[in-house]
Amino acid sequence: MKKLIKLIVETKSSIPDLVSQLGSVFGDSISVQGFSIDDPAAYRFSGETAILASAISAADFPEIKEQHLQNHRVIPVNLVLQREHLPRLNDYPKGTQVLVVNVTKFMAEETIAQLCQAGYGHLAFTPWYPGCGGPEIPLAVTPGEMALVPGFVTTCIDLGPRLIDIMTIVELADTLNCSYLLNTRRFYDYFSQQHNPSAGISILVQENQQLTQQLATLTQMANLPIIGIDADGKIFDCNFSAAELLNVSRGQLLQREPAFLPEELLSSCKTLQIPVSRQVALPSGELCSVDLTPITRGTYYLGAYAMLTPVRQKGRAVPASAGDRKGHVAKYHFSDIRGTSPQLRQAVELAQKMARTESSILITGESGTGKELFAHAIHNSSPRAEAPFVAINCAALADNLLESELFGYEEGAFTGARKGGKVGLFELANSGTIFLDEIEGMALSTQLKLLRVIQEREIMRVGGDRVIPIDVRIISACNQDLSVMMREGNFRDDLFYRVSTLPLNLPPLR
């Protein structure tokens, strides 16, 4: 059901722009009725969710509120300049006379104040509005009021209609109980159009945008069905696996209450702020295990993430992982590494510390020193232990074959390509570890593609045009001196520094 907003403005001509701006952020969730300040209908109320009052001078607003709005919460609308056309003012030297044209004296002076806040205080601004007198200045600026520009002006810069500022949008979203819209692309697009005098607000919005996009990407990359639930018990995010499991579209899930989750389970997670688990029946009747993990900031409960696992899949190491189905698992642990020499024990201790990080590891050592054994053990002691471990010997395959094995290929990519294409080892290792043994045997062309994978965290299959995001830790091994190979031009310097973030040198058996 749409939420009704009453918009009260000083000039009726500004209503279409303001209504359009609200619609660009809130979409179909609202219906806006606009009135001028002198319209008696503005003060007749019939179930409005929010009341916005725009462009009412500080002197008039208290009187109007006392007479007509004393029993209603009113959100004052602050307007800010668009940033797109402001740079045109940079062409004029200090002291240039500029007429600022707006509907009223208050609005013209307010526009001048915002121009000064935007860094254009070096210009000599003079307010102009209908009915006023003053000097005939040939240069003018106006926030979208070109019809009011006097005839003696020869050059006018239209800055475009002023925009409802972000703080007003945030307060309105809170009033309407739809703060989730502040994490949408249209909110960020709207924010990017305006010049905001507060650097702090800009930084917070940009950081929030970055974190939101990162979190959404991680949610979609997860193999298991995942649902994000906010503090009010509504779904604010979910991946397509969850939508498929619940047999609805992702859009149908968002902003709904997860009716299949028992209320006492959500309440327990919120009150105790600890992970809780339970088996529940989905609307389809299928039994599902739910692992609910709280999202907290200090002692504040912000929501929870629910991981859904059909009971028929429970007990598998990685329920939805292609890597698990193909048997890509690490077989050895640090307990399998035998030896008492100080050099070996030191290498084991160092490897155990490395296992707890996410950085790439390069294991060096002579043949037979146990490089793959260490790679298995590092994976099994890492946070990715339950995810796939995929190993490949880079020197054992021809260049073109190695590339197709690592990145996969699409059907028809080359003669002899398997029907339906093939999933590459990086995809199989998603969320886990890939072990590149004898990496020095990799051709320079493949090294370049591997470098891009490490930098961008995404791959593209041979013969394909679709970018596939991946989350893989890389452990490499070599038994040659890569510094010599770099000097000879057989191994890329930039790739070396990427794969050897954490170097681990194993002592020779002798």
N, C-alpha and C positions, 0 to 999 in steps of 0.2 A: 504494500500500500504506500502511495506517495505521501511524503510529508509536506505540509503546506507552510510556505514561508511568506510573510507579509513584508514588503519592501517599501519604506517610506522615504521619499527623496524630495529635495528642494525644487528641482526642475524636472518636469515630466519627460523632457527630451532625453534625459540620461537613462531612463528605465530600460530600453532595449539592450543597451550595452551591458548594463549591470546584470540583467537577467541572463544574457548570453554567457557572461563570465561565470556566473554561478552554475549554469548548466554544463559548462566545459569541465568543471571539477566534480559536481555531484551527479551529473547525468540524469537518468530517468527516476532517480530515487526522490526527487523533489519536484514540487510545483510552486512557482513563484507568482504572486500577485503584486503588481507595482502600483503605487499611488503617489501623487504629489502631496506635499505637506499641508496644503490648504484644501484638500479633498475630504469632505466629511466621512466618506466611505472608508478612509484610512483608519478611522478610530472605531469602526464597528467590527467586532471580532466574532469569528465562528470556527473555533477549533484549530487555530494556527499553532504549529509546533515551535516556530521561532519568529521573532520580529526584528528586522534590520532597519536601522535609521541612518540615512546617508546624507552627507553634506549639510547638516544642520549646525549652524554656528553655535559656539560655546555659550553665547548670550541667550539664544532662543531655546536651546534644548531643555534646560531645567524647567522652564515655564510650560513647554509643551508636554513634557513628561508628567508634570504635576497635574495638568488639566485632563490629559487623556490616557496616559500610559502608566499611572501610578501602581496599578495592580498587575503589570506585565513586565517580564524581563526583556529588556531591549539591548540588542547588540549593536553598538555604534560601528558603522562601516568606515574604516580608514582607507583612503585611496593613495596609491603610489604611482609614480611615473613608469612608463614602459622604458626599457633600456635600449631598444633597437635604434631609435633616432637621436638619442642624446649625443653621440659622438659628433654630430653635425655642428654642435656648438663649439667644438674645438677649433674651428676655422677662424674664430673671431678673437681679436686681441683684447687684452685687459682694458677695461673701461668702456667697451662698446655699449652704446645705449640700445636696450632691447625692451620692447613692449610685451608684456605677458597678458594674453587675452583669455578671459574665462567668464563664466556666467554671472558671478557676483563678486563683490569686493573681497569677501571672505575667501572664496575659492581661488581668486587670482593671487591673493597674498599667500595662501597656503601653497600654491604651485611654486611661487618664488622661493619660499622656504625650502621646498623639496629640491629645487634646482641648485640651491646653495649647498644643501646636504650632499648632492650628487657630485659636488666638486666644481661648480660653475659660478662660485661667488665672485670671481674676478670680473664678471660682466655687470653692467649697471642696469638692473631690472626695474621697470615701472609697471605697476598693475593697471590693467584696463578692463572695463566691463561696461555693459550697456548703460548709457545715461551719464557716464562720468566725463569730465573734461580733462585736459592735460596736453602735454606736448605731442606734436605730430612726429612720431619716431618712425622712420621707414622700415625698420627691422622688427619683426614680431615672432613670438612663439606662442603656440596654443596647444592644450591637451585635447585635441579633437573637436574644437569649437570654431572651425574655419568660417562658418556663417556669420560669426560675430566680429570677425576681423575688420577693422575700419578701412575705408577706401584709400586713405592716404598711405597705407602700408604697401611698400613695393616688393618686399621679400618676407615670406612667412614660412616658418618651420613648424609643420604639424607633428607633434610628438605622439599623436594617437591618444585615444581615450585613456584616462587613468584607470588603473586596475585595483580591484579590491585586494588589500594587502593580506599577506599570509597569516598574520595573527588573527585577523577577522575570520578567515577561512577555518583555521584551527578551532576557534571558539565556537563557530557554527557547527562544525563536525561533531564536537563534543556535545553540544546541545541536542543535536539530532541523533545521537548514539550511533554514529557511523564513522568513527575515527579510522576504521580500516581503509577508508578512501584516501587517507593521507599517505598510504604506502603504494598507491597506484601510479602508473606511468602518467596519467593525465594530470595528477597533482604536481608531479615534478616538471612536466612540460609547462604548466601554468606558472609555476614559480620561476622558471628560467626566463620568462618574458619580462619580468619586472625588475626595476632597480630597487633593491632593498637597502636602506641606509644602515641597517644593523649587520655588520660583518659576522657577528656571533650567530645570528639566525641563519645566515647563508651557509656558514660552516656546518651547523647542526643538520640542516636539511640535506646538504650534500653528503655528509657522513652517513646519515640515516638512509639515504638513497643507495649508497654503495653497500652498506651492510645488508639492507633488504634484498638487493639483487644477488649478493653472494649467498645469503641464506636460502633464497628461492631456488638458486641454481643447485645448491647442495641437496635440497629436498627433492628436486626432480631427478638428480643423479642417483639417489638411493635406490637400491634394488627392491627393498621391502616397501610395502604400502605405508605411507606416513601421512598423518593428519596433524596440523597445528591448531590448537584450541586457545583462544584468548582468555583473559581473566573473567569475562562475562559468560564463558561457556559456549562461545560461538566459534565455528571453524573459520580461521583467517588464512589458512594455506593448506594445500594438500598436493600430492603428486598424482600423476596419471595412473600409477599402479593402484593407489587407493580408490580412485574413481572407478577403475575397472573392476576391482574386487567388490565394490558396493553396487556395481551395475548402474551407475548414474554418470552424468557428465561432470567434469570438474567444476564448471560454472554453477551447476545445481547444488554442489556441496558447500561452496563458499558462502559465508555469513548465515549458515543454518546451524542449529544446535545438533550435535551428534546424538540423535535419539537412541541409537543402538548401544550407547555407553551408559551403564547404570549411573544414576545421579550420585549415589554414595561413593562410587569409585572416583569421580571427579572431585567430590567434596573432600575425600580422604587425601588425594594428591594436593589439593589446595591448602588444606589445614595443616597437614604434617610436613608438606614440602619435601617429600621423599618419593622415589620411584615406587609405583605400585603396579601390580599385574593381576589379571583375571581373565578367565575364559568367558566370552559372551557369544550370543547368537546373533548373527547378522540378519538383516531383513529377509535374505534369501533362505534363512534357516541353517546356513552353514556355521559350524562352530569355529570360533576364531580366538586366538590368544592375543590379548592387548597388554602391551608394556607402556605404561604412562610415566613419562619423565617430566618433572616440573621445570618451568623456566622462571628463574628468580633473579632479582637484583637486590643484593643485601637480604633484608627480611621481607621484601615485597614480592608477592606472587604475581607474575606477569602472564601466566598461562602454562600450557604443557604441550608436549609432542607425544602423540600416540602412535606406536609402531604396531601394525597389525600383521599377524602371522596365522594363516589357516592351520588348524590343528593337524591336518593331514600332512603339513610340511614341517611341523614342529620336531625338533631334535636333529635336524640337519645343520651342519656347520654354517653354511651360508644358504638359506632357504631358496632365494631366487637367483642365485649366482650361476651363470653359465660355466664359470671356472670350476665350481664344485662338481657339476655334473660330468665334467670331462676329467676329473681326477687330478686337477692341478693343486696339489697340497704339498706343504713342506714336511719332510719326513724326519728331520733330525733336530735335536735340541742341544743346548750348550753342555748338557750332561753327557752327550755322546762324544764330546771332544776329550780324548784321553791324552794325558801328558803332564809331567810335573816340572818341566824346565821353566825357569823364571820368564824367559822370553815368550813362551807359549801362554803361560798363565796371564801375563801382562796383556797379550793380544786378546785373550778371552774377556778379561775385565773391560778393556777398551771397547770391544764389540758389544758387550752387554749395555754399556752406556749409550753407544750409538743406536742400539735397537729402540731406545725410548724416544728417539727423535724422528722427524719426518724427512730429514735431509738425505740427499743421494750419497751413496757410499761406493768407493772404489777400492776393491780388495786386490792387492798385488802380492806376488810371491812366485816362487819357482813352481814348476809342474809337480803335482802330488802333495802340495802342502795343505790341502783341504779348503780351498777357496769356496767351492760349492757347499761344503759342509758348514762353513761359517755363514754363508748366505741363508741357508735353511734355518740355522739357529737364530740368526738375527730376526728373520721374519716371525718365527714362532715366539719370540720374546717381545715383539712389538705390539702396539695397539691394533695392528692389522692382522693379528694371528688367525682370526676366524675367517679371513677373506682369502681369495685364491693366491697361490704362489706359482708363478709361471716361469719356467727356465728355458733358455735357448742358447745354443752354441753358435755364435756369430760367424765363426771361421769355418763351420761345417757346411754352410750353404752358399750357393752362388748368389751374386749380388741381387739379381732380379727376384730370385726365389726368397731371399731373406726379407726383402722389402714387403712382398706379399704376405709372408708369414707374420711379420710384425704388425702391419697395418691392415691386413685383410684386403679383399678385393670384391668388386661387384661382378655380377653375371655378365659375361661377354667382355671382360676387361682385357683379355688376351686369349690367344689360341690355347685351348685346353683348360680354360677356367671352368671351375665346377658350376653346374647349374644352380642358380640361386645365390651364387657368390660364397664368400667365406669370411667368417669372423676372424679378425686378427688377434694376435697374442696380447696386444695392449688392451683390447676390449675384454678379452677373457680375464685379464688381470685387474680389471676395474675395481677400485676400492681396496686392492691388495698390493702385491709386490711383483715386479718382473725382474728376473735375474739374467743379465746379458753377459754370458761367459765368453772369454776371449774376444772382448770388444775391439781389440786391436785389429781383428780380421775383417772389420766392417769397411766397406768401400766409402770413399769420400762423399759420394752422392747420397748414400744412405745416412752417413754421419750428419749431413746438413738437415735431412728430414727429421732425424732423431733430435737434433738441437731445437728445431721448431716445436716438436712435441713437448720437450721439457719446458720451453719458454711459455707456450700458449696453453698447455694442458688440454690439448685437443688433437684429434687425428682426422685424416680423410683417407678412406679406402682407395686402393688403386682402381682407377677407372670410375671413381665416384665423385659426386659434387656436394655431398652432405658432410658438414662438420660435426664430429662426434666428440662431446666433452668427456674427459677421462680424469680419474683420480688414482694415480698409480705412483708408488714409490719405486725408484730405480736403484738396484744394486748391480754394479758391474764388476768384472774381474778381468785381469790380464796377467800374462806371465812374461811380458816384454817391457822394456823401458820406454814408456810413452814419451818421455822428454826427448829421447833420441828420434823417435818417429815424428814428433812435431818439428824438430829442426830439419828433418829430411822432407817435410811436407806431406807425410803419409797419415797424419792425424791432426784434426783441427784443434787449435789452441782453445777456442771458445767452448767447444764441446768438452774438452778435458776439464776445464774449470767448472763446468756444470755437473759432470758426473763424479767429480772428486771433491765434492764439498767436505766430505769426511773421508780422509784416506786411512786405510787399514793395511799395514804391511805384515805379512805372515812370515815367521822365521823358517828357514829351510830345515828339512827333517834331519839333515846331518848334524 
